[in-house]
Amino acid sequence: MSRKLPIYTVLALMGVAAASCNSDPEQATVSTYESTAVDAFSLKANDKVLAHLDSVYFSIDLNNGRIFNADSLPKGTDVSRLAVNVSTTAVGRVELIVNRGALGDTIYNYTASQNDSIDFSHGPVTLRITAQNGDIRNYSVNVNVHKMEPDSLYWNRSAVTTLPTSLDAVVQKSVKFRDQAVTLTADADGNACIALSDDPADGWQTFSAQLPADADVRSLTATTDALYILDAAGALYTASSPEASWTATGERMSTLLGGYGSTLLAVKSDTSGKPAIAGYPAGRIASMPVPDGFPVKGSSELITFQSKWSENPTAVLVGGETSDGKFTGSAWAFDGDSWACINSTSPLPQMSGYSLVSYYGFITNADWSVDEYDVLLAMGGRGELGVPSHAVYISWDRGITWRLAATTMHLPDYLPAFAYADALVFTSSMSVDGRVSTLWNERPDDPMPRWWRIAEAPLVRATAPITSWECPYLYLFGGLNGVGTLYDTVWRGVINRLTFVPLY
């Protein structure tokens, strides 16, 4: 018989595992050059420049004569006066040659003096190894420094699109369904438009949509095999695809929470008129009374993830309004059988309309190597006064604890405060050449860097050159301002580090 762990235990174990997944990099050398080989290279400690400077890991590529730190140092690090450690075996002389352009080269005899300060600020420094037999080999030494804040969540100010619709939309809802973005919009007269895209960076297919009468566009929800929507009276309709006709299910719900696999989770009234959490189709998940403090409307998207500590996926939502009309900052998790409030000791601000998304966060270690983690971001929202938020909150342990995200993750001033925006992640192909999508408006009065760009191209740890890779972009669709008016925009953000050439 299999043993099922409680939601608290599953999420806590995931947090512990994430914190422990820190493997030391391995130095990869393809071949050896016995007489002129460099066995190790490092920087000497200098806390005035950077703490743990002597722990920075350098790769040695003997085949191509390159030495470099693949994990770049923080932006602004002064590398103009650095002493180095060079380890060799039975060589005659070690020299460092700094190219000073028109001033000529400066040659430092490392064999005679190992504490000279070397200027790496103008590009590669040549490390020249002379063997006892007179053989000479040159190595190009780079001390890479980031040219931008690598862990910033960057929203390009000059590249923003309108919502993909043929209408003058007053309401929208965007969901991910079968790996496609689906955006449903409607105008003040009730006309509706559906837009589909495999990658929002590359265009949309739009067509008119025939919705049920008085359909609640914001209730649009996707499971793995169907779309669902409510009408104004709470009648539940389903469609097998965005192009298919909507069919009445005969069920009535008050709020659609989200998809849990192929099952729809929703709030409805039980036989006594009290709110209950139910699943559709019926029978897959037992109906249960709404727990105290559970949001019956206005909660975030339902984010689902799998872990090795539980047979069933775990789903998380945050914020919303309870049955007694109070706003909540709780995070609730569902494990297929039961719901639990998982952040009672670390609540979010009490708001509805959070945009919740699973994305990535990075932690820099003492040796300046970087580990990647799955995180949850809760953005925007509005409280009892109806004022939309501009804040971003982050959870490193799947919703158990929350804190205001670092300054580098804050939303920029030019992205307005919002509530009820839809946050989706789609992966796009990147290349070392970069490219610009013609779909995004370039504002000539406010020039900024290209949307698709490589800020820097550091040397990589791969055994073959990496020229293309997949980059996960974060999209924010719509959202409401302080008076409830729809923003007719799609913003795209990315953590800068994800656009860098991968290290492996």
Secondary structure, 3 states (H helix, E strand, C coil): CCCCCCHHHHHHHHHHHHHHCCCCCCCCCCCCCCCCCEEEEEECCECCCECCHHHCCCEEECCCCEEECCCCECCCCCCCCECEEEEECCEEEEEEEEECHHHCEEEEECCCCCCCCECCCCCCEEEEEEECCCCEEEEEEECCECCCCCCCEEECCCEEECCCCCCCCCEEEEEEECCEEEEEEECCCCCEEEEEECCCCCCCEEEEECCCCCEEEEEEEECCCCEEEEECCCEEEEECCCCCCCEEEEEECCEEEEEECCEEEEEEECCCCCEEEEEECCCCCCCEECCCCCEEECCCCCEEECCCCCCCCEEEEECCEECCCCECCCEEEECCCCEEECCCCCCCCCCECCEEEEEEEEEECCCCCEEEEEEEEEECCECCCCCEECCEEEECCCCCCCEECCHHHCCCCCCCCEEEEEEEEEEEEEECCCCCCCCCEECCCCCCCCCCCCCCCCCCCCCCCCCEEEEEEEEEEEEECCCCCECCCEEEEEEHHHHCCCCC
